[in-house]
């Protein structure tokens, strides 16, 4: 499989705890968000990486997807991230606090809706919410 397409596995499917992205997957479409607790990525994948179960591009400058069923209640977007991809933060189940650093220069504010658990969002000055 080279591409995970839009709605690849459906929004209601539970695929298990951790989803592994093999080296052969070189494209993940927006909304190819899986209902999982984490991601791992083959180290030979040319386009993607994961840290603490969160999916990023290879250089960790773009947040691709925060796992929808990750049980952490707090997440700090790394300072290396400049872009939060569309729907990367959409419909997260357990997150209560989100911290977005000033290094983020592109994100969609509509991602910050549909969060029944969200209590606080901290956004550094200069982050565009478009």
ZAROZA-451619 format. One line per 10 residues: number of its first residue (from 0); their letters; for each residue x, y, z of N, C-alpha, C, O, CB. Coordinates in Angstrom, 3 decimals. Each point is the difference from the previous one (the first is absolute). Last residue first. Glycine has a CB too. Example, Ala and Ser with C-alpha at 12.3 -4.5 7.8 and 13.67 -1.06 7.14 Angstrom:
1 = sa = 12.850,-2.250,7.080,0.820,1.190,0.060,-0.770,1.090,0.730,0.509,1.108,0.169,0.675,-1.736,-2.314 ~ -0.894,-5.092,2.075,-0.890,1.190,0.000,0.900,1.200,0.000,1.036,-0.019,0.665,-2.928,-1.154,0.581;
END
This chain:
129 = xxxxxxxxxx = -6.571,30.084,11.103,-0.740,0.277,-1.213,-0.996,-1.048,-0.338,-0.698,0.113,-1.008,2.609,1.100,0.226 ~ 1.588,0.903,4.588,-1.109,-0.952,0.060,-0.920,0.297,-1.168,-0.918,0.814,0.104,1.067,-1.025,2.431 ~ 5.328,1.247,-1.125,-1.201,0.333,-0.769,-1.051,-1.091,0.122,0.291,-1.176,-0.223,1.112,2.490,-1.368 ~ 2.617,0.437,5.010,-0.483,-1.200,-0.690,-1.292,0.364,-0.739,-0.981,0.412,0.620,2.034,-1.967,1.133 ~ 1.418,4.620,1.145,0.474,-0.097,-1.368,-0.462,-1.226,-0.760,0.285,-0.127,-1.190,1.631,1.382,1.949 ~ -1.560,-1.252,4.633,-0.226,1.153,-0.864,0.557,-0.276,-1.398,1.059,-0.613,-0.142,-0.967,2.158,2.144 ~ -1.484,-5.849,0.807,0.969,1.096,0.090,-0.369,1.126,-0.950,-0.688,-0.219,-0.998,2.474,-1.409,1.643 ~ -5.185,-1.881,1.682,0.575,0.305,-1.293,0.943,1.182,0.186,-0.411,1.067,0.456,-1.639,-1.941,-1.706 ~ -1.003,-3.120,4.085,0.967,1.082,0.153,0.687,0.199,-1.335,0.623,-0.918,-0.534,-0.272,0.412,2.998 ~ -5.090,-1.815,-0.337,0.901,0.055,-1.143,0.886,1.217,0.200,-0.487,1.120,0.152,-1.183,-2.269,-1.719;
119 = xxxxxxxxxx = -1.956,-2.258,4.704,0.857,1.175,-0.188,0.852,-0.154,-1.253,0.524,-1.077,-0.285,-0.476,1.450,2.769 ~ -3.559,-3.541,-1.305,-0.227,1.012,1.031,0.784,1.279,-0.270,-0.502,1.099,0.235,0.093,-2.930,1.396 ~ -1.630,-3.002,-4.319,0.908,1.148,0.054,-0.414,1.013,1.056,-1.154,0.420,0.076,1.632,-0.756,-2.487 ~ -2.739,-3.930,0.928,0.834,-0.023,1.200,0.823,1.270,0.202,0.539,0.210,1.087,-0.442,-2.657,-1.345 ~ -3.038,1.567,-3.578,-0.805,-0.014,1.223,0.842,0.080,1.267,-0.490,0.459,1.032,-1.197,-1.786,-2.259 ~ 2.323,2.890,-3.911,0.829,-0.584,1.053,-0.798,-0.005,1.291,0.040,0.988,0.733,2.097,-0.198,-1.850 ~ -3.026,1.232,-3.472,-0.366,-1.412,0.170,0.902,-0.706,1.011,0.388,-1.151,-0.200,-1.223,1.131,-2.155 ~ 3.056,4.251,0.180,-1.393,-0.245,0.383,-0.231,-1.495,0.100,0.855,-0.796,-0.390,-1.610,2.932,-0.727 ~ 4.793,0.190,-0.460,-0.136,0.177,1.440,-1.454,-0.106,0.459,-0.361,0.506,1.062,2.388,0.942,-1.109 ~ -0.454,-1.566,-4.540,0.471,-1.206,0.678,-0.256,0.069,1.506,-0.014,-1.026,0.680,1.761,0.749,-2.454;
109 = xxxxxxxxxx = -2.528,3.942,-1.142,-1.138,-0.918,0.088,0.401,-1.333,0.616,-0.856,-0.767,0.443,-0.147,1.870,-2.440 ~ 4.166,2.402,0.999,-0.672,0.127,1.292,-1.187,-0.943,0.119,-0.404,-0.333,1.114,1.131,2.705,-1.021 ~ 3.863,-3.008,-2.950,-1.407,0.280,-0.233,-0.714,0.047,1.354,0.010,-0.985,0.738,0.063,-0.136,-3.033 ~ 5.311,2.280,0.794,-0.922,-0.988,0.561,-1.426,0.433,-0.302,-0.253,1.157,-0.336,1.894,-1.757,2.175 ~ 3.942,2.333,-2.164,-1.147,-0.370,-0.826,-0.800,-1.072,0.712,0.534,-1.043,0.377,0.718,1.624,-2.486 ~ 2.726,1.343,3.931,-0.392,1.100,-0.871,-1.176,-0.326,-0.902,-0.484,0.856,-0.740,2.818,-0.119,0.806 ~ 0.664,-2.210,4.713,-1.071,-0.431,-0.900,-0.487,1.214,-0.789,-0.476,0.980,0.573,-0.216,-2.859,1.012 ~ 3.903,2.344,1.888,0.612,-0.501,-1.230,-1.050,-0.446,-1.014,0.289,-0.072,-1.195,1.699,-0.641,2.525 ~ -2.906,2.180,3.227,0.031,1.066,-1.006,0.650,-0.445,-1.302,-0.114,0.699,-1.008,0.200,0.949,2.855 ~ -2.561,-5.340,1.372,1.083,0.981,0.079,-0.055,1.022,-1.142,-0.719,-0.184,-0.983,2.119,-1.552,2.109;
99 = xxxxxxxxxx = -5.214,-1.270,1.674,0.470,0.226,-1.364,1.066,1.093,0.044,-0.293,1.125,0.405,-1.958,-1.822,-1.407 ~ -0.591,-3.014,4.421,0.936,1.127,-0.041,0.557,0.105,-1.418,0.590,-0.952,-0.509,0.011,0.671,2.978 ~ -5.053,-2.110,0.447,0.833,0.047,-1.196,0.840,1.265,0.036,-0.502,1.086,0.289,-1.201,-2.404,-1.613 ~ -1.709,-2.131,4.657,0.792,1.208,-0.151,0.927,-0.129,-1.206,0.670,-1.016,-0.185,-0.788,1.426,2.670 ~ -3.044,-3.846,-1.507,-0.623,1.090,0.754,0.724,1.330,-0.192,-0.624,1.061,0.016,-0.140,-2.739,1.650 ~ -0.013,-3.511,-4.274,0.865,1.150,0.253,-0.766,1.114,0.713,-1.088,0.389,-0.425,2.445,-0.981,-1.604 ~ -3.134,-3.757,0.280,0.378,0.135,1.407,0.810,1.245,0.346,0.170,0.306,1.181,-0.209,-2.736,-1.126 ~ -1.915,1.157,-4.637,-0.907,-0.464,1.049,0.387,0.408,1.421,-0.877,0.365,0.783,0.400,-2.246,-2.266 ~ 0.946,4.172,-3.689,0.823,-0.740,0.962,-0.844,-0.280,1.239,-0.705,0.883,0.488,2.850,0.196,-1.352 ~ -3.106,1.220,-3.693,-0.759,-1.034,0.723,0.849,-0.875,0.921,-0.167,-1.218,0.049,-1.386,1.214,-1.955;
89 = xxxxxxxxxx = 4.514,2.908,-1.242,-1.462,-0.062,-0.090,-0.559,-1.186,0.785,0.493,-1.121,-0.124,-0.372,2.216,-2.127 ~ 4.483,0.787,1.025,-0.468,0.127,1.390,-1.521,-0.111,0.093,-0.608,0.511,0.941,2.588,0.937,-0.437 ~ 0.278,-1.770,-4.676,0.974,-0.669,0.862,-0.459,-0.003,1.457,0.364,-0.890,0.768,1.463,1.572,-2.342 ~ -3.942,1.376,-2.555,-0.593,-1.102,0.776,0.978,-0.764,0.873,-0.361,-1.047,0.538,-1.266,0.855,-2.335 ~ 3.973,3.210,-1.649,-1.452,-0.021,0.106,-0.459,-1.283,0.689,0.395,-1.101,-0.386,-0.584,2.511,-1.695 ~ 5.156,0.142,3.203,-0.776,-0.397,-1.177,-1.494,-0.032,0.307,-0.417,-0.183,1.144,2.373,-1.156,-1.955 ~ 2.024,4.323,2.876,-0.897,-1.039,0.499,-0.942,-0.308,-1.154,-0.820,0.832,-0.390,0.973,-0.069,2.862 ~ 5.022,1.624,-2.168,-1.322,-0.162,-0.603,-0.754,-1.129,0.689,0.555,-1.063,0.278,0.318,1.914,-2.481 ~ 3.508,0.431,3.521,-0.386,1.272,-0.620,-1.420,-0.039,-0.547,-0.630,1.037,-0.203,3.018,-0.644,-0.368 ~ 1.053,-3.196,4.405,-1.179,-0.010,-0.875,-0.345,1.411,-0.460,-0.162,0.910,0.812,-0.698,-2.949,0.371;
79 = xxxxxxxxxx = 4.340,0.855,2.046,0.436,-0.236,-1.390,-1.160,0.103,-0.988,0.227,0.155,-1.200,1.588,-1.639,2.066 ~ -2.329,1.733,3.956,0.443,1.259,-0.597,0.461,-0.159,-1.437,0.053,0.982,-0.740,0.598,-0.232,2.993 ~ -4.384,-4.109,-0.045,1.438,0.291,0.043,0.349,1.312,-0.692,-0.669,0.404,-0.950,1.097,-2.848,1.002 ~ -5.080,1.451,2.461,0.510,-0.120,-1.356,1.487,0.351,0.054,0.361,1.038,0.555,-2.635,-0.454,-1.618 ~ -0.561,-2.528,5.133,0.750,1.182,-0.418,0.531,-0.257,-1.399,0.805,-0.908,-0.207,-0.170,1.492,2.604 ~ -4.774,-2.726,0.960,0.925,-0.136,-1.123,0.619,1.350,-0.315,-0.697,1.005,-0.145,-0.640,-2.927,-0.786 ~ -1.970,-1.225,4.771,0.712,1.237,-0.320,0.956,-0.264,-1.151,0.642,-1.049,-0.052,-0.831,1.858,2.441 ~ -2.494,-4.245,-0.477,-0.925,1.119,0.205,0.642,1.346,-0.350,-0.679,1.027,-0.001,-0.446,-2.353,1.801 ~ 1.703,-4.174,-3.509,0.634,1.146,0.663,-1.010,1.138,0.126,-0.843,0.182,-0.879,3.114,-0.849,-0.033 ~ -3.004,-3.636,-1.399,-0.601,0.292,1.304,0.673,1.135,0.766,-0.436,0.334,1.101,-0.210,-2.697,-1.027;
69 = xxxxxxxxxx = -0.444,1.035,-5.475,1.151,0.083,0.906,-0.529,0.473,1.354,-0.768,0.960,0.060,2.421,-0.455,-1.974 ~ -4.194,-1.141,-2.294,-0.272,-0.710,1.247,1.207,-0.063,0.924,0.035,-0.824,0.914,-1.713,-0.507,-2.139 ~ 1.802,3.571,-3.096,-1.321,0.345,0.522,-0.308,-0.645,1.346,-0.761,0.564,0.786,0.018,-0.315,-3.121 ~ 5.672,1.213,0.279,-0.907,-1.154,0.088,-1.302,0.315,0.727,0.008,0.529,1.112,1.989,-1.987,-1.141 ~ 0.760,4.920,-2.928,0.051,-0.352,1.414,-1.004,-1.133,0.171,-1.160,0.160,-0.379,1.838,2.217,1.158 ~ 1.915,-0.655,-5.423,-1.167,-0.495,0.721,0.340,-0.295,1.455,0.963,-0.703,0.304,-1.853,-0.256,-2.434 ~ 3.717,3.578,-0.937,-0.912,-0.637,-0.950,-1.252,-0.510,0.695,-1.109,0.215,-0.489,3.061,-0.852,-0.927 ~ 1.982,4.611,2.117,-0.787,-0.962,0.767,-1.052,-0.562,-0.951,-0.858,0.736,-0.487,1.246,0.489,2.721 ~ 4.540,1.017,-3.482,-1.458,0.009,-0.187,-0.617,-1.095,0.862,0.439,-1.150,-0.027,-0.201,2.042,-2.342 ~ 4.421,-0.197,2.303,-0.409,1.395,-0.136,-1.498,0.128,-0.241,-0.542,1.105,0.024,2.804,-0.571,-0.920;
59 = xxxxxxxxxx = 0.891,-4.541,1.377,-0.757,0.471,1.168,-0.295,1.495,-0.055,-0.052,0.670,1.032,1.109,-2.480,0.293 ~ 0.958,-1.213,-4.732,0.861,0.957,0.691,-0.637,0.567,1.276,0.589,0.850,0.667,0.400,-0.282,-2.881 ~ -3.341,-3.740,-0.640,1.316,-0.582,0.298,0.875,0.931,0.839,0.732,-0.467,0.873,-0.887,-0.806,-3.006 ~ -5.035,1.936,2.769,0.765,-0.221,-1.222,1.409,-0.432,0.412,0.325,-0.004,1.188,-1.701,1.731,-2.506 ~ -2.256,-3.084,4.806,0.568,1.231,-0.565,0.539,-0.291,-1.398,0.094,-1.155,-0.417,0.498,2.016,2.733 ~ -3.832,-3.158,2.071,0.490,-0.085,-1.371,0.406,1.376,-0.526,-0.766,0.962,0.064,-0.706,-2.957,-0.446 ~ 1.311,-0.516,5.532,-0.603,1.057,-0.817,0.663,-0.025,-1.385,1.212,-0.188,-0.106,-1.711,1.629,2.174 ~ 1.840,-4.232,1.759,-1.263,-0.439,-0.587,-0.695,0.997,-0.891,-1.049,-0.311,-0.565,0.832,-1.056,2.515 ~ 4.542,2.094,0.119,-0.971,-0.203,1.074,-1.394,-0.341,-0.557,-1.025,0.395,0.556,2.342,1.203,0.884 ~ 1.290,-0.375,-5.307,0.642,0.213,1.302,-1.089,-0.081,1.050,-1.022,0.678,-0.108,2.873,0.788,-0.875;
49 = xxxxxxxxxx = -0.817,-2.606,-4.710,-0.878,0.053,1.171,0.848,0.215,1.237,1.124,-0.492,0.101,-2.821,-1.021,-1.206 ~ 1.756,2.223,-4.773,0.666,-0.442,1.227,-1.027,0.070,1.123,-1.068,0.593,-0.155,3.368,0.219,-0.640 ~ -1.822,-0.517,-5.185,-0.678,0.087,1.295,0.873,-0.508,1.134,0.913,-0.803,-0.195,-3.085,0.528,-0.973 ~ 3.360,0.359,-3.691,-0.819,1.193,0.215,-0.562,0.188,1.397,-0.435,1.100,0.340,-0.112,-1.309,-2.671 ~ 3.352,-3.577,0.358,0.617,1.256,-0.435,-0.757,1.263,0.389,0.568,1.090,-0.064,0.343,-2.375,-1.789 ~ -0.201,-3.751,4.240,-1.046,0.760,-0.681,0.579,1.362,-0.378,0.539,0.697,0.860,-2.397,-1.903,0.421 ~ 4.145,-2.273,1.277,0.334,0.203,-1.411,-1.085,0.752,-0.770,0.133,0.212,-1.205,1.202,-2.296,1.315 ~ -1.772,0.751,4.515,1.072,0.998,-0.084,0.430,0.277,-1.438,0.618,1.030,-0.268,0.153,-1.767,2.512 ~ -5.770,-0.671,-0.669,1.231,-0.669,-0.399,1.082,1.053,-0.198,-0.237,1.026,-0.637,-1.053,-2.917,-0.462 ~ -2.714,2.852,4.418,0.343,0.150,-1.410,1.319,-0.717,-0.250,0.961,0.154,0.754,-2.188,2.070,-0.911;
39 = xxxxxxxxxx = -3.337,-1.857,3.848,1.424,-0.255,-0.174,0.249,0.101,-1.493,-0.899,-0.238,-0.807,1.093,-1.275,2.887 ~ -4.378,3.357,1.483,0.597,-0.379,-1.275,1.451,-0.401,0.216,0.675,0.503,0.898,-2.226,1.053,-2.136 ~ -3.394,-1.284,4.450,1.341,0.444,-0.343,0.435,-0.492,-1.362,-0.646,-0.844,-0.620,1.188,0.876,3.019 ~ -4.897,-0.725,-0.402,0.626,0.645,1.159,1.410,0.471,-0.296,0.599,0.703,0.813,-1.986,-2.123,0.660 ~ -3.002,1.026,-5.043,1.019,-0.800,0.684,0.558,0.763,1.198,-0.272,1.189,0.169,0.854,-2.328,-2.340 ~ -3.913,1.620,-2.198,-0.369,0.003,1.426,0.917,-0.932,0.791,-0.376,-1.119,0.350,-2.022,1.624,-0.957 ~ 3.637,2.369,-4.015,-0.416,-1.296,0.502,-0.355,0.077,1.478,0.654,0.722,0.753,0.797,-1.830,-2.458 ~ -1.164,4.466,-2.847,0.231,-0.066,1.440,-0.575,-1.296,0.547,-1.196,-0.262,-0.126,1.147,2.775,0.297 ~ 0.576,0.034,-4.586,0.303,-1.428,0.093,0.338,-0.281,1.461,0.983,-0.673,0.310,-0.131,0.533,-2.741 ~ -1.834,4.556,0.680,-1.106,-0.782,0.528,0.235,-1.505,-0.050,-0.931,-0.774,0.219,-0.545,2.609,-0.918;
29 = xxxxxxxxxx = 4.548,0.794,-2.485,-0.731,0.623,1.096,-1.185,-0.880,0.357,-0.636,-0.586,-0.876,1.356,2.901,0.144 ~ 3.124,-5.019,-1.537,-0.919,1.085,-0.345,-0.588,0.620,1.260,-0.072,-0.650,1.043,-0.465,-0.481,-3.222 ~ 5.278,-1.407,1.199,-1.170,-0.152,0.858,-0.879,1.212,-0.259,0.398,1.130,0.283,0.875,-2.468,1.507 ~ 3.259,-1.409,-4.167,-0.961,1.097,0.030,-1.168,-0.367,0.906,-0.551,-1.099,-0.064,1.219,1.800,-2.268 ~ 3.050,-3.621,1.553,0.684,1.264,-0.255,-0.950,1.190,-0.006,0.441,1.145,-0.097,1.239,-2.404,-1.213 ~ -0.880,-4.245,2.856,-1.025,1.058,-0.017,0.699,1.342,-0.133,0.711,0.435,0.906,-2.302,-1.815,0.521 ~ 4.161,-2.676,-1.029,-0.626,0.128,-1.319,-1.082,1.084,-0.069,-0.351,0.436,-1.097,0.835,-2.839,0.770 ~ 1.922,0.979,4.361,0.838,0.838,-0.866,-0.669,0.266,-1.344,0.276,1.018,-0.635,1.754,-1.948,1.757 ~ -5.335,-0.142,2.978,1.195,-0.613,-0.599,0.764,0.976,-0.896,-0.488,1.086,-0.315,-0.670,-3.297,0.402 ~ -2.038,2.802,4.368,0.090,0.502,-1.365,1.276,-0.598,-0.606,1.100,0.329,0.443,-2.361,1.862,0.120;
19 = xxxxxxxxxx = -2.154,-3.678,3.766,1.341,0.105,-0.568,-0.076,0.454,-1.452,-0.751,-0.562,-0.796,1.568,-1.238,2.350 ~ -4.025,2.225,3.137,-0.006,-0.249,-1.437,1.399,0.243,-0.541,0.573,1.069,0.212,-3.014,-0.410,-0.397 ~ -0.041,-2.022,5.207,1.042,0.750,-0.706,-0.033,-0.387,-1.474,-0.096,-1.178,-0.343,1.544,1.291,2.434 ~ -4.965,-1.735,0.898,0.654,1.043,0.770,1.001,0.838,-0.784,-0.006,1.225,0.121,-0.312,-2.672,1.813 ~ -4.063,-0.788,-4.253,0.964,-0.481,0.977,0.771,1.149,0.591,-0.315,1.164,-0.248,0.495,-3.316,-0.968 ~ -3.702,2.715,-1.990,1.003,-0.834,-0.626,1.006,-0.576,0.989,0.984,-0.612,-0.414,-1.273,1.970,-1.618 ~ -4.985,0.553,1.492,1.061,-0.028,1.005,1.030,-0.998,-0.504,-0.260,-1.200,-0.091,-1.318,1.806,2.039 ~ -2.470,2.525,-4.562,0.762,-1.233,0.206,1.024,0.170,1.113,0.619,1.055,0.131,-0.944,-1.647,-2.539 ~ -2.654,4.059,0.520,-0.475,-0.723,1.169,0.811,-1.261,0.306,-0.162,-0.586,1.070,-2.088,1.481,-1.569 ~ 2.855,2.205,-3.315,0.135,0.776,1.227,-0.413,-0.764,1.244,0.294,0.451,1.107,-0.691,1.560,-2.453;
9 = xxxxxxxxxx = 2.706,-3.897,-3.418,-1.290,0.361,0.581,0.179,0.675,1.344,0.984,-0.253,0.694,-2.048,-1.653,-1.890 ~ 4.643,0.567,-1.810,-0.495,-1.091,0.820,-1.327,0.322,0.670,-0.435,-0.732,0.889,2.777,0.058,-0.518 ~ -0.161,3.696,-3.553,0.511,-1.320,-0.371,-0.615,-1.140,0.795,-0.241,-1.073,-0.552,2.338,2.183,-0.071 ~ -2.775,4.005,-0.214,-0.893,-0.918,0.708,0.385,-1.467,-0.239,-0.870,-0.861,-0.129,-0.964,2.565,-0.071 ~ 4.513,1.005,-2.973,-0.987,0.671,0.840,-0.987,-1.026,0.556,-0.565,-0.799,-0.746,0.805,2.923,-0.610 ~ 4.354,-4.299,-0.008,-0.895,0.987,-0.578,-0.969,0.575,1.006,-0.057,-0.424,1.154,0.270,-0.752,-3.289 ~ 4.901,-1.023,1.917,-1.192,-0.126,0.834,-0.917,1.119,-0.464,0.322,1.177,0.166,0.924,-2.204,1.868 ~ 2.935,-1.487,-4.840,-0.751,1.168,0.448,-1.148,-0.413,0.904,-0.706,-0.972,-0.267,1.325,2.176,-1.835 ~ 2.531,-4.353,0.198,0.792,1.220,-0.085,-0.716,1.214,0.567,0.650,0.975,0.376,0.439,-1.926,-2.368 ~ -0.976,-4.791,2.463,-0.849,1.169,0.000,0.895,1.233,0.000,0.886,0.130,0.845,-2.747,-1.365,0.375;
END
